[in-house]
Amino acid sequence: MAVEKTRVIDRLKALFPKANLSQVRLDALADKLSKKPADDADDAAIDLVINDFNEIMDITDIAKGDDRIRNLEKNSNPKPTPPATPPATPPANKPDTSEDVPAWAKKMIEQNDTLKSDLEALKTGKIIDAKKATASEMFNKSEALKSMPEKAKENWKNRIDVESETPVEDQIKGLEDEYTELVQNSADQNDYAGPVGGGNPTPSKVDEDVVANVVSSI
């Protein structure tokens, strides 16, 4: 059960014409969503799958996050250092027989290497921070995670590895499933039939304190 990925990409572009989705992001979304419709699905069926995904993970927000990261990478690329002016060539009758690199040249090379390392570290740090901010926004907009106690949210956000090969949206979906299961287990443990002798059974009740303690400990 699947459709061609190119059809999913075409529908993504049609449904979200203003979302500046990168080709890498389009390929990743198509790879995920193309497996859901039937082989003979028409455009309407594909649109339904895309819109269902958009209800969980806002595609426009994903595109904005990609834009921030692309701009950061573009602005963080250091400008090439202009080549140093070589010393004047000695007269032909006085050839320079020194094989050692001049001290001033060594110092300049070391300074350039240090500057390059510092810029790369700064660039990497800013890109990671931007990815974490995007992941946090996606986490906060998750309907399934909105009921999570505030004191536990930061710990759960920290479980998202923005440098992982697993897409952030897939990691958040895993957290949603895990949290939903914890809440359901709490409801099941507090479910009882009511007083002996009849009467209506008491509905399941979620012990919020228990859930908060369990969630915070993870």
PyMOL CGO cylinders between C-alpha atoms (Angstrom):
from pymol import cmd
from pymol.cgo import CYLINDER

trace = [
    CYLINDER, 0.00, 0.00, 0.00, 1.78, 3.11, -1.25, 0.3, 1, 1, 1, 1, 1, 1,
    CYLINDER, 1.78, 3.11, -1.25, 1.82, 5.80, -3.91, 0.3, 1, 1, 1, 1, 1, 1,
    CYLINDER, 1.82, 5.80, -3.91, 4.67, 7.37, -5.84, 0.3, 1, 1, 1, 1, 1, 1,
    CYLINDER, 4.67, 7.37, -5.84, 6.67, 9.81, -3.72, 0.3, 1, 1, 1, 1, 1, 1,
    CYLINDER, 6.67, 9.81, -3.72, 6.61, 12.34, -6.55, 0.3, 1, 1, 1, 1, 1, 1,
    CYLINDER, 6.61, 12.34, -6.55, 2.81, 12.51, -6.28, 0.3, 1, 1, 1, 1, 1, 1,
    CYLINDER, 2.81, 12.51, -6.28, 3.04, 13.29, -2.56, 0.3, 1, 1, 1, 1, 1, 1,
    CYLINDER, 3.04, 13.29, -2.56, 5.63, 16.00, -3.26, 0.3, 1, 1, 1, 1, 1, 1,
    CYLINDER, 5.63, 16.00, -3.26, 3.36, 17.53, -5.94, 0.3, 1, 1, 1, 1, 1, 1,
    CYLINDER, 3.36, 17.53, -5.94, 0.43, 17.60, -3.51, 0.3, 1, 1, 1, 1, 1, 1,
    CYLINDER, 0.43, 17.60, -3.51, 2.58, 19.10, -0.73, 0.3, 1, 1, 1, 1, 1, 1,
    CYLINDER, 2.58, 19.10, -0.73, 3.58, 21.93, -3.08, 0.3, 1, 1, 1, 1, 1, 1,
    CYLINDER, 3.58, 21.93, -3.08, -0.04, 22.41, -4.14, 0.3, 1, 1, 1, 1, 1, 1,
    CYLINDER, -0.04, 22.41, -4.14, -1.42, 22.46, -0.59, 0.3, 1, 1, 1, 1, 1, 1,
    CYLINDER, -1.42, 22.46, -0.59, 1.36, 24.59, 0.87, 0.3, 1, 1, 1, 1, 1, 1,
    CYLINDER, 1.36, 24.59, 0.87, 2.55, 26.85, -1.98, 0.3, 1, 1, 1, 1, 1, 1,
    CYLINDER, 2.55, 26.85, -1.98, 4.02, 29.47, 0.36, 0.3, 1, 1, 1, 1, 1, 1,
    CYLINDER, 4.02, 29.47, 0.36, 5.92, 26.99, 2.53, 0.3, 1, 1, 1, 1, 1, 1,
    CYLINDER, 5.92, 26.99, 2.53, 9.54, 27.09, 1.43, 0.3, 1, 1, 1, 1, 1, 1,
    CYLINDER, 9.54, 27.09, 1.43, 10.16, 23.39, 2.04, 0.3, 1, 1, 1, 1, 1, 1,
    CYLINDER, 10.16, 23.39, 2.04, 13.65, 22.25, 1.13, 0.3, 1, 1, 1, 1, 1, 1,
    CYLINDER, 13.65, 22.25, 1.13, 14.07, 19.32, -1.24, 0.3, 1, 1, 1, 1, 1, 1,
    CYLINDER, 14.07, 19.32, -1.24, 15.52, 17.28, 1.63, 0.3, 1, 1, 1, 1, 1, 1,
    CYLINDER, 15.52, 17.28, 1.63, 12.41, 17.99, 3.73, 0.3, 1, 1, 1, 1, 1, 1,
    CYLINDER, 12.41, 17.99, 3.73, 10.07, 17.23, 0.81, 0.3, 1, 1, 1, 1, 1, 1,
    CYLINDER, 10.07, 17.23, 0.81, 11.81, 13.90, 0.25, 0.3, 1, 1, 1, 1, 1, 1,
    CYLINDER, 11.81, 13.90, 0.25, 11.58, 13.03, 3.95, 0.3, 1, 1, 1, 1, 1, 1,
    CYLINDER, 11.58, 13.03, 3.95, 7.87, 13.88, 4.16, 0.3, 1, 1, 1, 1, 1, 1,
    CYLINDER, 7.87, 13.88, 4.16, 7.12, 12.03, 0.92, 0.3, 1, 1, 1, 1, 1, 1,
    CYLINDER, 7.12, 12.03, 0.92, 8.98, 8.97, 2.16, 0.3, 1, 1, 1, 1, 1, 1,
    CYLINDER, 8.98, 8.97, 2.16, 6.83, 8.94, 5.30, 0.3, 1, 1, 1, 1, 1, 1,
    CYLINDER, 6.83, 8.94, 5.30, 3.44, 9.84, 3.82, 0.3, 1, 1, 1, 1, 1, 1,
    CYLINDER, 3.44, 9.84, 3.82, 3.60, 7.87, 0.56, 0.3, 1, 1, 1, 1, 1, 1,
    CYLINDER, 3.60, 7.87, 0.56, 3.23, 4.62, 2.52, 0.3, 1, 1, 1, 1, 1, 1,
    CYLINDER, 3.23, 4.62, 2.52, -0.20, 5.53, 3.90, 0.3, 1, 1, 1, 1, 1, 1,
    CYLINDER, -0.20, 5.53, 3.90, -2.55, 5.89, 0.88, 0.3, 1, 1, 1, 1, 1, 1,
    CYLINDER, -2.55, 5.89, 0.88, -3.68, 2.94, -1.23, 0.3, 1, 1, 1, 1, 1, 1,
    CYLINDER, -3.68, 2.94, -1.23, -1.84, 2.21, -4.47, 0.3, 1, 1, 1, 1, 1, 1,
    CYLINDER, -1.84, 2.21, -4.47, -4.68, 3.62, -6.55, 0.3, 1, 1, 1, 1, 1, 1,
    CYLINDER, -4.68, 3.62, -6.55, -5.33, 6.65, -4.31, 0.3, 1, 1, 1, 1, 1, 1,
    CYLINDER, -5.33, 6.65, -4.31, -6.40, 9.83, -6.09, 0.3, 1, 1, 1, 1, 1, 1,
    CYLINDER, -6.40, 9.83, -6.09, -5.24, 13.34, -5.22, 0.3, 1, 1, 1, 1, 1, 1,
    CYLINDER, -5.24, 13.34, -5.22, -8.06, 13.80, -2.72, 0.3, 1, 1, 1, 1, 1, 1,
    CYLINDER, -8.06, 13.80, -2.72, -6.99, 10.71, -0.78, 0.3, 1, 1, 1, 1, 1, 1,
    CYLINDER, -6.99, 10.71, -0.78, -3.37, 11.87, -0.75, 0.3, 1, 1, 1, 1, 1, 1,
    CYLINDER, -3.37, 11.87, -0.75, -4.49, 15.33, 0.43, 0.3, 1, 1, 1, 1, 1, 1,
    CYLINDER, -4.49, 15.33, 0.43, -6.38, 13.71, 3.29, 0.3, 1, 1, 1, 1, 1, 1,
    CYLINDER, -6.38, 13.71, 3.29, -3.23, 11.92, 4.47, 0.3, 1, 1, 1, 1, 1, 1,
    CYLINDER, -3.23, 11.92, 4.47, -1.19, 15.14, 4.23, 0.3, 1, 1, 1, 1, 1, 1,
    CYLINDER, -1.19, 15.14, 4.23, -3.82, 17.18, 6.11, 0.3, 1, 1, 1, 1, 1, 1,
    CYLINDER, -3.82, 17.18, 6.11, -4.02, 14.54, 8.85, 0.3, 1, 1, 1, 1, 1, 1,
    CYLINDER, -4.02, 14.54, 8.85, -0.24, 14.80, 9.29, 0.3, 1, 1, 1, 1, 1, 1,
    CYLINDER, -0.24, 14.80, 9.29, -0.49, 18.61, 9.26, 0.3, 1, 1, 1, 1, 1, 1,
    CYLINDER, -0.49, 18.61, 9.26, -2.92, 18.43, 12.20, 0.3, 1, 1, 1, 1, 1, 1,
    CYLINDER, -2.92, 18.43, 12.20, -0.19, 16.71, 14.22, 0.3, 1, 1, 1, 1, 1, 1,
    CYLINDER, -0.19, 16.71, 14.22, 2.91, 18.46, 12.86, 0.3, 1, 1, 1, 1, 1, 1,
    CYLINDER, 2.91, 18.46, 12.86, 2.28, 21.89, 11.30, 0.3, 1, 1, 1, 1, 1, 1,
    CYLINDER, 2.28, 21.89, 11.30, 4.03, 21.72, 7.92, 0.3, 1, 1, 1, 1, 1, 1,
    CYLINDER, 4.03, 21.72, 7.92, 4.27, 25.52, 7.69, 0.3, 1, 1, 1, 1, 1, 1,
    CYLINDER, 4.27, 25.52, 7.69, 6.09, 25.61, 11.03, 0.3, 1, 1, 1, 1, 1, 1,
    CYLINDER, 6.09, 25.61, 11.03, 8.44, 22.86, 9.84, 0.3, 1, 1, 1, 1, 1, 1,
    CYLINDER, 8.44, 22.86, 9.84, 9.23, 24.96, 6.76, 0.3, 1, 1, 1, 1, 1, 1,
    CYLINDER, 9.23, 24.96, 6.76, 9.88, 28.06, 8.90, 0.3, 1, 1, 1, 1, 1, 1,
    CYLINDER, 9.88, 28.06, 8.90, 12.28, 26.07, 11.04, 0.3, 1, 1, 1, 1, 1, 1,
    CYLINDER, 12.28, 26.07, 11.04, 14.10, 24.89, 7.92, 0.3, 1, 1, 1, 1, 1, 1,
    CYLINDER, 14.10, 24.89, 7.92, 14.31, 28.50, 6.70, 0.3, 1, 1, 1, 1, 1, 1,
    CYLINDER, 14.31, 28.50, 6.70, 15.89, 29.65, 9.96, 0.3, 1, 1, 1, 1, 1, 1,
    CYLINDER, 15.89, 29.65, 9.96, 18.50, 26.90, 9.79, 0.3, 1, 1, 1, 1, 1, 1,
    CYLINDER, 18.50, 26.90, 9.79, 19.29, 27.59, 6.11, 0.3, 1, 1, 1, 1, 1, 1,
    CYLINDER, 19.29, 27.59, 6.11, 19.71, 31.32, 6.76, 0.3, 1, 1, 1, 1, 1, 1,
    CYLINDER, 19.71, 31.32, 6.76, 21.88, 30.64, 9.78, 0.3, 1, 1, 1, 1, 1, 1,
    CYLINDER, 21.88, 30.64, 9.78, 24.11, 28.31, 7.78, 0.3, 1, 1, 1, 1, 1, 1,
    CYLINDER, 24.11, 28.31, 7.78, 24.34, 30.87, 4.98, 0.3, 1, 1, 1, 1, 1, 1,
    CYLINDER, 24.34, 30.87, 4.98, 25.20, 33.77, 7.28, 0.3, 1, 1, 1, 1, 1, 1,
    CYLINDER, 25.20, 33.77, 7.28, 27.64, 31.74, 9.35, 0.3, 1, 1, 1, 1, 1, 1,
    CYLINDER, 27.64, 31.74, 9.35, 29.91, 30.79, 6.46, 0.3, 1, 1, 1, 1, 1, 1,
    CYLINDER, 29.91, 30.79, 6.46, 33.10, 32.79, 7.00, 0.3, 1, 1, 1, 1, 1, 1,
    CYLINDER, 33.10, 32.79, 7.00, 34.37, 34.91, 4.15, 0.3, 1, 1, 1, 1, 1, 1,
    CYLINDER, 34.37, 34.91, 4.15, 37.56, 33.52, 2.65, 0.3, 1, 1, 1, 1, 1, 1,
    CYLINDER, 37.56, 33.52, 2.65, 40.70, 35.12, 4.02, 0.3, 1, 1, 1, 1, 1, 1,
    CYLINDER, 40.70, 35.12, 4.02, 42.51, 37.06, 1.29, 0.3, 1, 1, 1, 1, 1, 1,
    CYLINDER, 42.51, 37.06, 1.29, 45.89, 35.60, 0.47, 0.3, 1, 1, 1, 1, 1, 1,
    CYLINDER, 45.89, 35.60, 0.47, 48.79, 37.19, 2.25, 0.3, 1, 1, 1, 1, 1, 1,
    CYLINDER, 48.79, 37.19, 2.25, 51.01, 39.43, 0.20, 0.3, 1, 1, 1, 1, 1, 1,
    CYLINDER, 51.01, 39.43, 0.20, 54.24, 37.52, -0.35, 0.3, 1, 1, 1, 1, 1, 1,
    CYLINDER, 54.24, 37.52, -0.35, 57.51, 39.25, 0.44, 0.3, 1, 1, 1, 1, 1, 1,
    CYLINDER, 57.51, 39.25, 0.44, 59.31, 40.94, -2.40, 0.3, 1, 1, 1, 1, 1, 1,
    CYLINDER, 59.31, 40.94, -2.40, 61.29, 38.58, -4.59, 0.3, 1, 1, 1, 1, 1, 1,
    CYLINDER, 61.29, 38.58, -4.59, 65.00, 39.01, -3.85, 0.3, 1, 1, 1, 1, 1, 1,
    CYLINDER, 65.00, 39.01, -3.85, 67.24, 40.18, -6.69, 0.3, 1, 1, 1, 1, 1, 1,
    CYLINDER, 67.24, 40.18, -6.69, 68.43, 37.51, -9.07, 0.3, 1, 1, 1, 1, 1, 1,
    CYLINDER, 68.43, 37.51, -9.07, 72.01, 37.95, -7.92, 0.3, 1, 1, 1, 1, 1, 1,
    CYLINDER, 72.01, 37.95, -7.92, 70.96, 37.35, -4.31, 0.3, 1, 1, 1, 1, 1, 1,
    CYLINDER, 70.96, 37.35, -4.31, 68.75, 34.23, -4.31, 0.3, 1, 1, 1, 1, 1, 1,
    CYLINDER, 68.75, 34.23, -4.31, 66.91, 33.35, -1.10, 0.3, 1, 1, 1, 1, 1, 1,
    CYLINDER, 66.91, 33.35, -1.10, 68.27, 29.97, -0.10, 0.3, 1, 1, 1, 1, 1, 1,
    CYLINDER, 68.27, 29.97, -0.10, 66.16, 29.69, 3.09, 0.3, 1, 1, 1, 1, 1, 1,
    CYLINDER, 66.16, 29.69, 3.09, 63.88, 26.64, 3.03, 0.3, 1, 1, 1, 1, 1, 1,
    CYLINDER, 63.88, 26.64, 3.03, 62.06, 27.55, 6.27, 0.3, 1, 1, 1, 1, 1, 1,
    CYLINDER, 62.06, 27.55, 6.27, 58.69, 29.30, 6.30, 0.3, 1, 1, 1, 1, 1, 1,
    CYLINDER, 58.69, 29.30, 6.30, 59.10, 32.86, 7.61, 0.3, 1, 1, 1, 1, 1, 1,
    CYLINDER, 59.10, 32.86, 7.61, 57.95, 33.44, 11.19, 0.3, 1, 1, 1, 1, 1, 1,
    CYLINDER, 57.95, 33.44, 11.19, 55.37, 36.02, 10.13, 0.3, 1, 1, 1, 1, 1, 1,
    CYLINDER, 55.37, 36.02, 10.13, 53.82, 33.50, 7.72, 0.3, 1, 1, 1, 1, 1, 1,
    CYLINDER, 53.82, 33.50, 7.72, 53.68, 30.78, 10.37, 0.3, 1, 1, 1, 1, 1, 1,
    CYLINDER, 53.68, 30.78, 10.37, 51.96, 33.16, 12.76, 0.3, 1, 1, 1, 1, 1, 1,
    CYLINDER, 51.96, 33.16, 12.76, 49.39, 34.19, 10.15, 0.3, 1, 1, 1, 1, 1, 1,
    CYLINDER, 49.39, 34.19, 10.15, 48.63, 30.55, 9.31, 0.3, 1, 1, 1, 1, 1, 1,
    CYLINDER, 48.63, 30.55, 9.31, 48.13, 29.72, 12.98, 0.3, 1, 1, 1, 1, 1, 1,
    CYLINDER, 48.13, 29.72, 12.98, 45.83, 32.73, 13.47, 0.3, 1, 1, 1, 1, 1, 1,
    CYLINDER, 45.83, 32.73, 13.47, 43.77, 31.77, 10.41, 0.3, 1, 1, 1, 1, 1, 1,
    CYLINDER, 43.77, 31.77, 10.41, 43.44, 28.17, 11.63, 0.3, 1, 1, 1, 1, 1, 1,
    CYLINDER, 43.44, 28.17, 11.63, 42.34, 29.36, 15.08, 0.3, 1, 1, 1, 1, 1, 1,
    CYLINDER, 42.34, 29.36, 15.08, 39.82, 31.80, 13.59, 0.3, 1, 1, 1, 1, 1, 1,
    CYLINDER, 39.82, 31.80, 13.59, 38.43, 29.09, 11.30, 0.3, 1, 1, 1, 1, 1, 1,
    CYLINDER, 38.43, 29.09, 11.30, 38.03, 26.68, 14.24, 0.3, 1, 1, 1, 1, 1, 1,
    CYLINDER, 38.03, 26.68, 14.24, 36.29, 29.35, 16.34, 0.3, 1, 1, 1, 1, 1, 1,
    CYLINDER, 36.29, 29.35, 16.34, 33.90, 30.23, 13.51, 0.3, 1, 1, 1, 1, 1, 1,
    CYLINDER, 33.90, 30.23, 13.51, 33.07, 26.58, 12.85, 0.3, 1, 1, 1, 1, 1, 1,
    CYLINDER, 33.07, 26.58, 12.85, 32.33, 26.03, 16.55, 0.3, 1, 1, 1, 1, 1, 1,
    CYLINDER, 32.33, 26.03, 16.55, 30.14, 29.15, 16.66, 0.3, 1, 1, 1, 1, 1, 1,
    CYLINDER, 30.14, 29.15, 16.66, 28.32, 28.12, 13.48, 0.3, 1, 1, 1, 1, 1, 1,
    CYLINDER, 28.32, 28.12, 13.48, 27.68, 24.59, 14.77, 0.3, 1, 1, 1, 1, 1, 1,
    CYLINDER, 27.68, 24.59, 14.77, 26.41, 25.90, 18.11, 0.3, 1, 1, 1, 1, 1, 1,
    CYLINDER, 26.41, 25.90, 18.11, 24.01, 28.37, 16.50, 0.3, 1, 1, 1, 1, 1, 1,
    CYLINDER, 24.01, 28.37, 16.50, 22.63, 25.76, 14.11, 0.3, 1, 1, 1, 1, 1, 1,
    CYLINDER, 22.63, 25.76, 14.11, 22.03, 23.31, 16.98, 0.3, 1, 1, 1, 1, 1, 1,
    CYLINDER, 22.03, 23.31, 16.98, 20.32, 26.07, 19.01, 0.3, 1, 1, 1, 1, 1, 1,
    CYLINDER, 20.32, 26.07, 19.01, 18.06, 26.87, 16.05, 0.3, 1, 1, 1, 1, 1, 1,
    CYLINDER, 18.06, 26.87, 16.05, 17.15, 23.19, 15.64, 0.3, 1, 1, 1, 1, 1, 1,
    CYLINDER, 17.15, 23.19, 15.64, 16.38, 22.93, 19.38, 0.3, 1, 1, 1, 1, 1, 1,
    CYLINDER, 16.38, 22.93, 19.38, 14.14, 26.00, 19.18, 0.3, 1, 1, 1, 1, 1, 1,
    CYLINDER, 14.14, 26.00, 19.18, 12.23, 24.47, 16.26, 0.3, 1, 1, 1, 1, 1, 1,
    CYLINDER, 12.23, 24.47, 16.26, 11.88, 21.16, 18.11, 0.3, 1, 1, 1, 1, 1, 1,
    CYLINDER, 11.88, 21.16, 18.11, 10.60, 23.00, 21.21, 0.3, 1, 1, 1, 1, 1, 1,
    CYLINDER, 10.60, 23.00, 21.21, 7.96, 24.82, 19.13, 0.3, 1, 1, 1, 1, 1, 1,
    CYLINDER, 7.96, 24.82, 19.13, 6.78, 21.55, 17.59, 0.3, 1, 1, 1, 1, 1, 1,
    CYLINDER, 6.78, 21.55, 17.59, 6.66, 19.92, 21.06, 0.3, 1, 1, 1, 1, 1, 1,
    CYLINDER, 6.66, 19.92, 21.06, 4.60, 22.81, 22.50, 0.3, 1, 1, 1, 1, 1, 1,
    CYLINDER, 4.60, 22.81, 22.50, 2.08, 22.61, 19.64, 0.3, 1, 1, 1, 1, 1, 1,
    CYLINDER, 2.08, 22.61, 19.64, 1.48, 18.89, 20.09, 0.3, 1, 1, 1, 1, 1, 1,
    CYLINDER, 1.48, 18.89, 20.09, -2.11, 18.32, 21.22, 0.3, 1, 1, 1, 1, 1, 1,
    CYLINDER, -2.11, 18.32, 21.22, -1.17, 15.01, 22.84, 0.3, 1, 1, 1, 1, 1, 1,
    CYLINDER, -1.17, 15.01, 22.84, 1.52, 16.62, 25.02, 0.3, 1, 1, 1, 1, 1, 1,
    CYLINDER, 1.52, 16.62, 25.02, -0.33, 19.79, 26.08, 0.3, 1, 1, 1, 1, 1, 1,
    CYLINDER, -0.33, 19.79, 26.08, -1.67, 18.13, 29.24, 0.3, 1, 1, 1, 1, 1, 1,
    CYLINDER, -1.67, 18.13, 29.24, 1.83, 17.16, 30.41, 0.3, 1, 1, 1, 1, 1, 1,
    CYLINDER, 1.83, 17.16, 30.41, 2.80, 18.84, 33.71, 0.3, 1, 1, 1, 1, 1, 1,
    CYLINDER, 2.80, 18.84, 33.71, 4.94, 21.92, 33.07, 0.3, 1, 1, 1, 1, 1, 1,
    CYLINDER, 4.94, 21.92, 33.07, 7.69, 20.73, 35.41, 0.3, 1, 1, 1, 1, 1, 1,
    CYLINDER, 7.69, 20.73, 35.41, 8.17, 17.64, 33.23, 0.3, 1, 1, 1, 1, 1, 1,
    CYLINDER, 8.17, 17.64, 33.23, 8.13, 19.25, 29.78, 0.3, 1, 1, 1, 1, 1, 1,
    CYLINDER, 8.13, 19.25, 29.78, 11.74, 20.45, 29.78, 0.3, 1, 1, 1, 1, 1, 1,
    CYLINDER, 11.74, 20.45, 29.78, 13.04, 16.99, 30.67, 0.3, 1, 1, 1, 1, 1, 1,
    CYLINDER, 13.04, 16.99, 30.67, 11.02, 15.46, 27.84, 0.3, 1, 1, 1, 1, 1, 1,
    CYLINDER, 11.02, 15.46, 27.84, 12.14, 18.13, 25.37, 0.3, 1, 1, 1, 1, 1, 1,
    CYLINDER, 12.14, 18.13, 25.37, 15.74, 17.31, 26.26, 0.3, 1, 1, 1, 1, 1, 1,
    CYLINDER, 15.74, 17.31, 26.26, 15.11, 13.75, 25.06, 0.3, 1, 1, 1, 1, 1, 1,
    CYLINDER, 15.11, 13.75, 25.06, 14.81, 15.06, 21.49, 0.3, 1, 1, 1, 1, 1, 1,
    CYLINDER, 14.81, 15.06, 21.49, 18.14, 14.62, 19.72, 0.3, 1, 1, 1, 1, 1, 1,
    CYLINDER, 18.14, 14.62, 19.72, 18.26, 17.29, 17.01, 0.3, 1, 1, 1, 1, 1, 1,
    CYLINDER, 18.26, 17.29, 17.01, 21.47, 15.78, 15.61, 0.3, 1, 1, 1, 1, 1, 1,
    CYLINDER, 21.47, 15.78, 15.61, 19.93, 12.33, 15.20, 0.3, 1, 1, 1, 1, 1, 1,
    CYLINDER, 19.93, 12.33, 15.20, 19.17, 10.87, 11.78, 0.3, 1, 1, 1, 1, 1, 1,
    CYLINDER, 19.17, 10.87, 11.78, 15.62, 10.28, 13.05, 0.3, 1, 1, 1, 1, 1, 1,
    CYLINDER, 15.62, 10.28, 13.05, 13.47, 13.31, 12.07, 0.3, 1, 1, 1, 1, 1, 1,
    CYLINDER, 13.47, 13.31, 12.07, 12.33, 15.51, 14.97, 0.3, 1, 1, 1, 1, 1, 1,
    CYLINDER, 12.33, 15.51, 14.97, 8.67, 14.95, 14.10, 0.3, 1, 1, 1, 1, 1, 1,
    CYLINDER, 8.67, 14.95, 14.10, 9.16, 11.19, 14.41, 0.3, 1, 1, 1, 1, 1, 1,
    CYLINDER, 9.16, 11.19, 14.41, 10.83, 11.61, 17.80, 0.3, 1, 1, 1, 1, 1, 1,
    CYLINDER, 10.83, 11.61, 17.80, 7.95, 13.78, 19.02, 0.3, 1, 1, 1, 1, 1, 1,
    CYLINDER, 7.95, 13.78, 19.02, 5.44, 11.19, 17.75, 0.3, 1, 1, 1, 1, 1, 1,
    CYLINDER, 5.44, 11.19, 17.75, 7.28, 8.61, 19.88, 0.3, 1, 1, 1, 1, 1, 1,
    CYLINDER, 7.28, 8.61, 19.88, 7.02, 10.89, 22.94, 0.3, 1, 1, 1, 1, 1, 1,
    CYLINDER, 7.02, 10.89, 22.94, 3.30, 11.37, 22.24, 0.3, 1, 1, 1, 1, 1, 1,
    CYLINDER, 3.30, 11.37, 22.24, 2.72, 7.62, 22.15, 0.3, 1, 1, 1, 1, 1, 1,
    CYLINDER, 2.72, 7.62, 22.15, 4.73, 7.11, 25.34, 0.3, 1, 1, 1, 1, 1, 1,
    CYLINDER, 4.73, 7.11, 25.34, 2.90, 9.87, 27.23, 0.3, 1, 1, 1, 1, 1, 1,
    CYLINDER, 2.90, 9.87, 27.23, -0.51, 8.69, 26.03, 0.3, 1, 1, 1, 1, 1, 1,
    CYLINDER, -0.51, 8.69, 26.03, 0.30, 5.19, 27.29, 0.3, 1, 1, 1, 1, 1, 1,
    CYLINDER, 0.30, 5.19, 27.29, 1.34, 6.55, 30.71, 0.3, 1, 1, 1, 1, 1, 1,
    CYLINDER, 1.34, 6.55, 30.71, -1.92, 8.49, 31.03, 0.3, 1, 1, 1, 1, 1, 1,
    CYLINDER, -1.92, 8.49, 31.03, -3.95, 5.44, 29.96, 0.3, 1, 1, 1, 1, 1, 1,
    CYLINDER, -3.95, 5.44, 29.96, -2.15, 3.21, 32.46, 0.3, 1, 1, 1, 1, 1, 1,
    CYLINDER, -2.15, 3.21, 32.46, -2.98, 5.67, 35.24, 0.3, 1, 1, 1, 1, 1, 1,
    CYLINDER, -2.98, 5.67, 35.24, -6.63, 5.65, 34.18, 0.3, 1, 1, 1, 1, 1, 1,
    CYLINDER, -6.63, 5.65, 34.18, -6.70, 1.84, 34.10, 0.3, 1, 1, 1, 1, 1, 1,
    CYLINDER, -6.70, 1.84, 34.10, -5.18, 1.58, 37.58, 0.3, 1, 1, 1, 1, 1, 1,
    CYLINDER, -5.18, 1.58, 37.58, -7.80, 3.93, 38.99, 0.3, 1, 1, 1, 1, 1, 1,
    CYLINDER, -7.80, 3.93, 38.99, -10.74, 2.24, 37.28, 0.3, 1, 1, 1, 1, 1, 1,
    CYLINDER, -10.74, 2.24, 37.28, -13.10, 0.36, 39.61, 0.3, 1, 1, 1, 1, 1, 1,
    CYLINDER, -13.10, 0.36, 39.61, -16.62, -1.01, 39.42, 0.3, 1, 1, 1, 1, 1, 1,
    CYLINDER, -16.62, -1.01, 39.42, -18.22, 1.03, 42.22, 0.3, 1, 1, 1, 1, 1, 1,
    CYLINDER, -18.22, 1.03, 42.22, -19.91, 0.00, 45.51, 0.3, 1, 1, 1, 1, 1, 1,
    CYLINDER, -19.91, 0.00, 45.51, -21.02, -3.58, 46.05, 0.3, 1, 1, 1, 1, 1, 1,
    CYLINDER, -21.02, -3.58, 46.05, -24.71, -4.12, 45.39, 0.3, 1, 1, 1, 1, 1, 1,
    CYLINDER, -24.71, -4.12, 45.39, -25.13, -2.49, 42.02, 0.3, 1, 1, 1, 1, 1, 1,
    CYLINDER, -25.13, -2.49, 42.02, -25.23, 1.04, 40.79, 0.3, 1, 1, 1, 1, 1, 1,
    CYLINDER, -25.23, 1.04, 40.79, -23.40, 2.60, 37.91, 0.3, 1, 1, 1, 1, 1, 1,
    CYLINDER, -23.40, 2.60, 37.91, -19.65, 1.91, 37.71, 0.3, 1, 1, 1, 1, 1, 1,
    CYLINDER, -19.65, 1.91, 37.71, -17.38, 4.83, 38.41, 0.3, 1, 1, 1, 1, 1, 1,
    CYLINDER, -17.38, 4.83, 38.41, -15.71, 6.05, 35.20, 0.3, 1, 1, 1, 1, 1, 1,
    CYLINDER, -15.71, 6.05, 35.20, -11.96, 5.83, 34.76, 0.3, 1, 1, 1, 1, 1, 1,
    CYLINDER, -11.96, 5.83, 34.76, -10.10, 8.62, 36.48, 0.3, 1, 1, 1, 1, 1, 1,
    CYLINDER, -10.10, 8.62, 36.48, -6.58, 9.77, 35.74, 0.3, 1, 1, 1, 1, 1, 1,
    CYLINDER, -6.58, 9.77, 35.74, -4.53, 10.36, 38.88, 0.3, 1, 1, 1, 1, 1, 1,
    CYLINDER, -4.53, 10.36, 38.88, -2.74, 13.50, 37.75, 0.3, 1, 1, 1, 1, 1, 1,
    CYLINDER, -2.74, 13.50, 37.75, -0.28, 13.41, 40.64, 0.3, 1, 1, 1, 1, 1, 1,
    CYLINDER, -0.28, 13.41, 40.64, 0.76, 9.86, 39.75, 0.3, 1, 1, 1, 1, 1, 1,
    CYLINDER, 0.76, 9.86, 39.75, 1.17, 10.76, 36.09, 0.3, 1, 1, 1, 1, 1, 1,
    CYLINDER, 1.17, 10.76, 36.09, 3.16, 13.88, 37.00, 0.3, 1, 1, 1, 1, 1, 1,
    CYLINDER, 3.16, 13.88, 37.00, 5.52, 11.90, 39.22, 0.3, 1, 1, 1, 1, 1, 1,
    CYLINDER, 5.52, 11.90, 39.22, 6.06, 9.17, 36.63, 0.3, 1, 1, 1, 1, 1, 1,
    CYLINDER, 6.06, 9.17, 36.63, 6.52, 11.63, 33.77, 0.3, 1, 1, 1, 1, 1, 1,
    CYLINDER, 6.52, 11.63, 33.77, 8.96, 13.78, 35.76, 0.3, 1, 1, 1, 1, 1, 1,
    CYLINDER, 8.96, 13.78, 35.76, 11.07, 10.76, 36.63, 0.3, 1, 1, 1, 1, 1, 1,
    CYLINDER, 11.07, 10.76, 36.63, 11.66, 9.85, 32.98, 0.3, 1, 1, 1, 1, 1, 1,
]
cmd.load_cgo(trace, "trace")
